[in-house]
Amino acid sequence: MSSRENLARNLKALRTSKGMSQEALADAAGIDRTYVSALERRKYSLSIDRLDQLAATLGVEPHILLMSEAPRPAG
């Protein structure tokens, strides 16, 4: 599986495990909702800065978003 596919899967899994919509995540991270949607659909790649921004918003280390195995929600 590619890094882009891992990111898409993990981003969506973490976002939904926290009960966040794409819009809520985008607002909290200071980015556009359509960008989050495009990442989850594997249409865009992202910069390291954006990776850090999304990881911080989700409360995880950046490498978690790129893991080949799906992250397990805390709790």
Backbone atoms as SQL, in Angstrom:
CREATE TABLE atoms (id INTEGER PRIMARY KEY, chain TEXT, resi INTEGER, resn TEXT, atom TEXT, x REAL, y REAL, z REAL);
INSERT INTO atoms VALUES
  (1, 'A', 1, 'MET', 'N', 0.850, -1.178, 0.000),
  (2, 'A', 1, 'MET', 'CA', 0.000, 0.000, 0.000),
  (3, 'A', 1, 'MET', 'C', 0.894, 1.240, 0.000),
  (4, 'A', 2, 'SER', 'N', 0.512, 2.241, -0.750),
  (5, 'A', 2, 'SER', 'CA', 1.313, 3.460, -0.850),
  (6, 'A', 2, 'SER', 'C', 1.115, 4.364, 0.368),
  (7, 'A', 3, 'SER', 'N', 2.036, 5.282, 0.552),
  (8, 'A', 3, 'SER', 'CA', 1.923, 6.259, 1.642),
  (9, 'A', 3, 'SER', 'C', 0.649, 7.079, 1.497),
  (10, 'A', 4, 'ARG', 'N', 0.288, 7.405, 0.264),
  (11, 'A', 4, 'ARG', 'CA', -0.937, 8.181, 0.029),
  (12, 'A', 4, 'ARG', 'C', -2.170, 7.390, 0.475),
  (13, 'A', 5, 'GLU', 'N', -2.172, 6.095, 0.184),
  (14, 'A', 5, 'GLU', 'CA', -3.292, 5.247, 0.608),
  (15, 'A', 5, 'GLU', 'C', -3.316, 5.106, 2.132),
  (16, 'A', 6, 'ASN', 'N', -2.150, 4.931, 2.732),
  (17, 'A', 6, 'ASN', 'CA', -2.083, 4.853, 4.195),
  (18, 'A', 6, 'ASN', 'C', -2.597, 6.132, 4.829),
  (19, 'A', 7, 'LEU', 'N', -2.154, 7.266, 4.311),
  (20, 'A', 7, 'LEU', 'CA', -2.600, 8.546, 4.843),
  (21, 'A', 7, 'LEU', 'C', -4.114, 8.672, 4.745),
  (22, 'A', 8, 'ALA', 'N', -4.673, 8.367, 3.598),
  (23, 'A', 8, 'ALA', 'CA', -6.117, 8.494, 3.399),
  (24, 'A', 8, 'ALA', 'C', -6.884, 7.630, 4.398),
  (25, 'A', 9, 'ARG', 'N', -6.468, 6.385, 4.537),
  (26, 'A', 9, 'ARG', 'CA', -7.149, 5.459, 5.438),
  (27, 'A', 9, 'ARG', 'C', -7.013, 5.907, 6.893),
  (28, 'A', 10, 'ASN', 'N', -5.797, 6.246, 7.296),
  (29, 'A', 10, 'ASN', 'CA', -5.551, 6.611, 8.691),
  (30, 'A', 10, 'ASN', 'C', -6.176, 7.955, 9.058),
  (31, 'A', 11, 'LEU', 'N', -6.125, 8.888, 8.151),
  (32, 'A', 11, 'LEU', 'CA', -6.738, 10.197, 8.408),
  (33, 'A', 11, 'LEU', 'C', -8.231, 10.034, 8.663),
  (34, 'A', 12, 'LYS', 'N', -8.893, 9.291, 7.806),
  (35, 'A', 12, 'LYS', 'CA', -10.337, 9.085, 7.973),
  (36, 'A', 12, 'LYS', 'C', -10.638, 8.299, 9.250),
  (37, 'A', 13, 'ALA', 'N', -9.866, 7.255, 9.521),
  (38, 'A', 13, 'ALA', 'CA', -10.104, 6.437, 10.717),
  (39, 'A', 13, 'ALA', 'C', -9.935, 7.252, 11.996),
  (40, 'A', 14, 'LEU', 'N', -8.871, 8.043, 12.067),
  (41, 'A', 14, 'LEU', 'CA', -8.648, 8.866, 13.262),
  (42, 'A', 14, 'LEU', 'C', -9.692, 9.965, 13.385),
  (43, 'A', 15, 'ARG', 'N', -10.016, 10.585, 12.270),
  (44, 'A', 15, 'ARG', 'CA', -11.021, 11.659, 12.287),
  (45, 'A', 15, 'ARG', 'C', -12.359, 11.125, 12.791),
  (46, 'A', 16, 'THR', 'N', -12.799, 10.003, 12.235),
  (47, 'A', 16, 'THR', 'CA', -14.106, 9.464, 12.632),
  (48, 'A', 16, 'THR', 'C', -14.083, 8.907, 14.055),
  (49, 'A', 17, 'SER', 'N', -12.943, 8.355, 14.489),
  (50, 'A', 17, 'SER', 'CA', -12.866, 7.836, 15.863),
  (51, 'A', 17, 'SER', 'C', -12.986, 8.963, 16.885),
  (52, 'A', 18, 'LYS', 'N', -12.646, 10.163, 16.474),
  (53, 'A', 18, 'LYS', 'CA', -12.778, 11.328, 17.348),
  (54, 'A', 18, 'LYS', 'C', -14.110, 12.043, 17.155),
  (55, 'A', 19, 'GLY', 'N', -14.962, 11.472, 16.305),
  (56, 'A', 19, 'GLY', 'CA', -16.284, 12.056, 16.077),
  (57, 'A', 19, 'GLY', 'C', -16.237, 13.373, 15.326),
  (58, 'A', 20, 'MET', 'N', -15.207, 13.553, 14.512),
  (59, 'A', 20, 'MET', 'CA', -15.049, 14.811, 13.779),
  (60, 'A', 20, 'MET', 'C', -15.494, 14.646, 12.331),
  (61, 'A', 21, 'SER', 'N', -16.184, 15.643, 11.828),
  (62, 'A', 21, 'SER', 'CA', -16.489, 15.695, 10.402),
  (63, 'A', 21, 'SER', 'C', -15.260, 16.219, 9.675),
  (64, 'A', 22, 'GLN', 'N', -15.265, 16.098, 8.358),
  (65, 'A', 22, 'GLN', 'CA', -14.175, 16.684, 7.580),
  (66, 'A', 22, 'GLN', 'C', -14.117, 18.186, 7.824),
  (67, 'A', 23, 'GLU', 'N', -15.260, 18.803, 7.912),
  (68, 'A', 23, 'GLU', 'CA', -15.306, 20.247, 8.134),
  (69, 'A', 23, 'GLU', 'C', -14.728, 20.618, 9.499),
  (70, 'A', 24, 'ALA', 'N', -15.068, 19.856, 10.531),
  (71, 'A', 24, 'ALA', 'CA', -14.550, 20.142, 11.874),
  (72, 'A', 24, 'ALA', 'C', -13.033, 19.984, 11.917),
  (73, 'A', 25, 'LEU', 'N', -12.517, 18.934, 11.298),
  (74, 'A', 25, 'LEU', 'CA', -11.066, 18.739, 11.252),
  (75, 'A', 25, 'LEU', 'C', -10.402, 19.877, 10.489),
  (76, 'A', 26, 'ALA', 'N', -10.961, 20.215, 9.351),
  (77, 'A', 26, 'ALA', 'CA', -10.395, 21.300, 8.543),
  (78, 'A', 26, 'ALA', 'C', -10.387, 22.615, 9.315),
  (79, 'A', 27, 'ASP', 'N', -11.491, 22.929, 9.977),
  (80, 'A', 27, 'ASP', 'CA', -11.558, 24.167, 10.761),
  (81, 'A', 27, 'ASP', 'C', -10.516, 24.183, 11.869),
  (82, 'A', 28, 'ALA', 'N', -10.394, 23.060, 12.591),
  (83, 'A', 28, 'ALA', 'CA', -9.441, 22.981, 13.701),
  (84, 'A', 28, 'ALA', 'C', -7.998, 23.074, 13.207),
  (85, 'A', 29, 'ALA', 'N', -7.737, 22.541, 12.013),
  (86, 'A', 29, 'ALA', 'CA', -6.377, 22.555, 11.462),
  (87, 'A', 29, 'ALA', 'C', -6.090, 23.821, 10.654),
  (88, 'A', 30, 'GLY', 'N', -7.115, 24.624, 10.411),
  (89, 'A', 30, 'GLY', 'CA', -6.915, 25.855, 9.648),
  (90, 'A', 30, 'GLY', 'C', -6.724, 25.623, 8.164),
  (91, 'A', 31, 'ILE', 'N', -7.382, 24.581, 7.637),
  (92, 'A', 31, 'ILE', 'CA', -7.302, 24.288, 6.203),
  (93, 'A', 31, 'ILE', 'C', -8.707, 24.152, 5.631),
  (94, 'A', 32, 'ASP', 'N', -8.806, 24.044, 4.335),
  (95, 'A', 32, 'ASP', 'CA', -10.100, 23.954, 3.665),
  (96, 'A', 32, 'ASP', 'C', -10.673, 22.534, 3.741),
  (97, 'A', 33, 'ARG', 'N', -11.978, 22.412, 3.933),
  (98, 'A', 33, 'ARG', 'CA', -12.633, 21.115, 4.014),
  (99, 'A', 33, 'ARG', 'C', -12.424, 20.294, 2.754),
  (100, 'A', 34, 'THR', 'N', -12.441, 20.942, 1.601),
  (101, 'A', 34, 'THR', 'CA', -12.273, 20.196, 0.353),
  (102, 'A', 34, 'THR', 'C', -10.888, 19.570, 0.264),
  (103, 'A', 35, 'TYR', 'N', -9.903, 20.173, 0.939),
  (104, 'A', 35, 'TYR', 'CA', -8.553, 19.613, 0.982),
  (105, 'A', 35, 'TYR', 'C', -8.550, 18.316, 1.786),
  (106, 'A', 36, 'VAL', 'N', -9.237, 18.311, 2.930),
  (107, 'A', 36, 'VAL', 'CA', -9.354, 17.097, 3.741),
  (108, 'A', 36, 'VAL', 'C', -10.047, 16.003, 2.930),
  (109, 'A', 37, 'SER', 'N', -11.110, 16.367, 2.255),
  (110, 'A', 37, 'SER', 'CA', -11.835, 15.406, 1.420),
  (111, 'A', 37, 'SER', 'C', -10.929, 14.828, 0.338),
  (112, 'A', 38, 'ALA', 'N', -10.169, 15.676, -0.316),
  (113, 'A', 38, 'ALA', 'CA', -9.275, 15.222, -1.384),
  (114, 'A', 38, 'ALA', 'C', -8.169, 14.309, -0.834),
  (115, 'A', 39, 'LEU', 'N', -7.675, 14.593, 0.371),
  (116, 'A', 39, 'LEU', 'CA', -6.678, 13.720, 0.988),
  (117, 'A', 39, 'LEU', 'C', -7.272, 12.343, 1.270),
  (118, 'A', 40, 'GLU', 'N', -8.485, 12.323, 1.794),
  (119, 'A', 40, 'GLU', 'CA', -9.130, 11.052, 2.113),
  (120, 'A', 40, 'GLU', 'C', -9.506, 10.255, 0.866),
  (121, 'A', 41, 'ARG', 'N', -9.653, 10.939, -0.258),
  (122, 'A', 41, 'ARG', 'CA', -9.948, 10.261, -1.526),
  (123, 'A', 41, 'ARG', 'C', -8.681, 9.976, -2.335),
  (124, 'A', 42, 'ARG', 'N', -7.527, 10.263, -1.750),
  (125, 'A', 42, 'ARG', 'CA', -6.222, 10.017, -2.385),
  (126, 'A', 42, 'ARG', 'C', -6.012, 10.858, -3.642),
  (127, 'A', 43, 'LYS', 'N', -6.628, 12.020, -3.705),
  (128, 'A', 43, 'LYS', 'CA', -6.479, 12.911, -4.860),
  (129, 'A', 43, 'LYS', 'C', -5.273, 13.837, -4.712),
  (130, 'A', 44, 'TYR', 'N', -4.917, 14.175, -3.472),
  (131, 'A', 44, 'TYR', 'CA', -3.798, 15.073, -3.215),
  (132, 'A', 44, 'TYR', 'C', -2.784, 14.381, -2.319),
  (133, 'A', 45, 'SER', 'N', -1.558, 14.828, -2.439),
  (134, 'A', 45, 'SER', 'CA', -0.546, 14.491, -1.438),
  (135, 'A', 45, 'SER', 'C', -0.430, 15.725, -0.545),
  (136, 'A', 46, 'LEU', 'N', 0.408, 15.666, 0.466),
  (137, 'A', 46, 'LEU', 'CA', 0.514, 16.822, 1.333),
  (138, 'A', 46, 'LEU', 'C', 1.958, 17.062, 1.722),
  (139, 'A', 47, 'SER', 'N', 2.220, 18.277, 2.173),
  (140, 'A', 47, 'SER', 'CA', 3.561, 18.647, 2.604),
  (141, 'A', 47, 'SER', 'C', 3.789, 18.156, 4.035),
  (142, 'A', 48, 'ILE', 'N', 5.037, 18.132, 4.421),
  (143, 'A', 48, 'ILE', 'CA', 5.389, 17.764, 5.795),
  (144, 'A', 48, 'ILE', 'C', 4.726, 18.722, 6.779),
  (145, 'A', 49, 'ASP', 'N', 4.669, 19.993, 6.436),
  (146, 'A', 49, 'ASP', 'CA', 4.041, 20.977, 7.319),
  (147, 'A', 49, 'ASP', 'C', 2.560, 20.655, 7.532),
  (148, 'A', 50, 'ARG', 'N', 1.873, 20.297, 6.462),
  (149, 'A', 50, 'ARG', 'CA', 0.448, 19.934, 6.589),
  (150, 'A', 50, 'ARG', 'C', 0.282, 18.633, 7.366),
  (151, 'A', 51, 'LEU', 'N', 1.195, 17.692, 7.157),
  (152, 'A', 51, 'LEU', 'CA', 1.154, 16.444, 7.907),
  (153, 'A', 51, 'LEU', 'C', 1.259, 16.746, 9.401),
  (154, 'A', 52, 'ASP', 'N', 2.207, 17.598, 9.772),
  (155, 'A', 52, 'ASP', 'CA', 2.371, 17.994, 11.169),
  (156, 'A', 52, 'ASP', 'C', 1.114, 18.674, 11.699),
  (157, 'A', 53, 'GLN', 'N', 0.531, 19.539, 10.887),
  (158, 'A', 53, 'GLN', 'CA', -0.664, 20.287, 11.276),
  (159, 'A', 53, 'GLN', 'C', -1.838, 19.344, 11.536),
  (160, 'A', 54, 'LEU', 'N', -2.086, 18.409, 10.643),
  (161, 'A', 54, 'LEU', 'CA', -3.192, 17.467, 10.811),
  (162, 'A', 54, 'LEU', 'C', -2.942, 16.530, 11.987),
  (163, 'A', 55, 'ALA', 'N', -1.712, 16.046, 12.125),
  (164, 'A', 55, 'ALA', 'CA', -1.384, 15.158, 13.241),
  (165, 'A', 55, 'ALA', 'C', -1.607, 15.870, 14.579),
  (166, 'A', 56, 'ALA', 'N', -1.155, 17.100, 14.692),
  (167, 'A', 56, 'ALA', 'CA', -1.342, 17.857, 15.933),
  (168, 'A', 56, 'ALA', 'C', -2.821, 18.044, 16.232),
  (169, 'A', 57, 'THR', 'N', -3.595, 18.337, 15.225),
  (170, 'A', 57, 'THR', 'CA', -5.034, 18.533, 15.411),
  (171, 'A', 57, 'THR', 'C', -5.706, 17.250, 15.883),
  (172, 'A', 58, 'LEU', 'N', -5.238, 16.105, 15.375),
  (173, 'A', 58, 'LEU', 'CA', -5.806, 14.813, 15.769),
  (174, 'A', 58, 'LEU', 'C', -5.173, 14.264, 17.050),
  (175, 'A', 59, 'GLY', 'N', -4.128, 14.921, 17.548),
  (176, 'A', 59, 'GLY', 'CA', -3.490, 14.501, 18.787),
  (177, 'A', 59, 'GLY', 'C', -2.634, 13.256, 18.656),
  (178, 'A', 60, 'VAL', 'N', -2.002, 13.094, 17.482),
  (179, 'A', 60, 'VAL', 'CA', -1.122, 11.942, 17.254),
  (180, 'A', 60, 'VAL', 'C', 0.210, 12.430, 16.694),
  (181, 'A', 61, 'GLU', 'N', 1.210, 11.573, 16.763),
  (182, 'A', 61, 'GLU', 'CA', 2.489, 11.867, 16.129),
  (183, 'A', 61, 'GLU', 'C', 2.315, 11.733, 14.612),
  (184, 'A', 62, 'PRO', 'N', 3.012, 12.530, 13.825),
  (185, 'A', 62, 'PRO', 'CA', 2.840, 12.492, 12.364),
  (186, 'A', 62, 'PRO', 'C', 3.008, 11.114, 11.737),
  (187, 'A', 63, 'HIS', 'N', 3.937, 10.322, 12.247),
  (188, 'A', 63, 'HIS', 'CA', 4.160, 9.004, 11.632),
  (189, 'A', 63, 'HIS', 'C', 2.932, 8.097, 11.717),
  (190, 'A', 64, 'ILE', 'N', 2.067, 8.347, 12.677),
  (191, 'A', 64, 'ILE', 'CA', 0.852, 7.536, 12.827),
  (192, 'A', 64, 'ILE', 'C', -0.017, 7.647, 11.571),
  (193, 'A', 65, 'LEU', 'N', -0.054, 8.819, 10.961),
  (194, 'A', 65, 'LEU', 'CA', -0.873, 9.005, 9.764),
  (195, 'A', 65, 'LEU', 'C', -0.333, 8.248, 8.554),
  (196, 'A', 66, 'LEU', 'N', 0.927, 7.827, 8.617),
  (197, 'A', 66, 'LEU', 'CA', 1.539, 7.134, 7.485),
  (198, 'A', 66, 'LEU', 'C', 1.742, 5.635, 7.720),
  (199, 'A', 67, 'MET', 'N', 1.332, 5.141, 8.871),
  (200, 'A', 67, 'MET', 'CA', 1.519, 3.729, 9.207),
  (201, 'A', 67, 'MET', 'C', 0.787, 2.814, 8.237),
  (202, 'A', 68, 'SER', 'N', 1.392, 1.684, 7.940),
  (203, 'A', 68, 'SER', 'CA', 0.731, 0.730, 7.054),
  (204, 'A', 68, 'SER', 'C', -0.360, -0.048, 7.763),
  (205, 'A', 69, 'GLU', 'N', -0.253, -0.188, 9.087),
  (206, 'A', 69, 'GLU', 'CA', -1.323, -0.794, 9.870),
  (207, 'A', 69, 'GLU', 'C', -2.167, 0.332, 10.451),
  (208, 'A', 70, 'ALA', 'N', -3.463, 0.158, 10.405),
  (209, 'A', 70, 'ALA', 'CA', -4.364, 1.197, 10.896),
  (210, 'A', 70, 'ALA', 'C', -4.102, 1.467, 12.369),
  (211, 'A', 71, 'PRO', 'N', -4.059, 2.741, 12.759),
  (212, 'A', 71, 'PRO', 'CA', -3.862, 3.079, 14.162),
  (213, 'A', 71, 'PRO', 'C', -5.078, 2.676, 14.991),
  (214, 'A', 72, 'ARG', 'N', -4.827, 2.333, 16.230),
  (215, 'A', 72, 'ARG', 'CA', -5.928, 1.966, 17.131),
  (216, 'A', 72, 'ARG', 'C', -6.303, 3.194, 17.935),
  (217, 'A', 73, 'PRO', 'N', -7.599, 3.519, 17.952),
  (218, 'A', 73, 'PRO', 'CA', -8.032, 4.678, 18.746),
  (219, 'A', 73, 'PRO', 'C', -7.720, 4.469, 20.218),
  (220, 'A', 74, 'ALA', 'N', -7.322, 5.542, 20.882),
  (221, 'A', 74, 'ALA', 'CA', -7.037, 5.486, 22.317),
  (222, 'A', 74, 'ALA', 'C', -8.337, 5.328, 23.104),
  (223, 'A', 75, 'GLY', 'N', -8.237, 4.685, 24.237),
  (224, 'A', 75, 'GLY', 'CA', -9.386, 4.598, 25.128),
  (225, 'A', 75, 'GLY', 'C', -9.968, 3.313, 25.138);
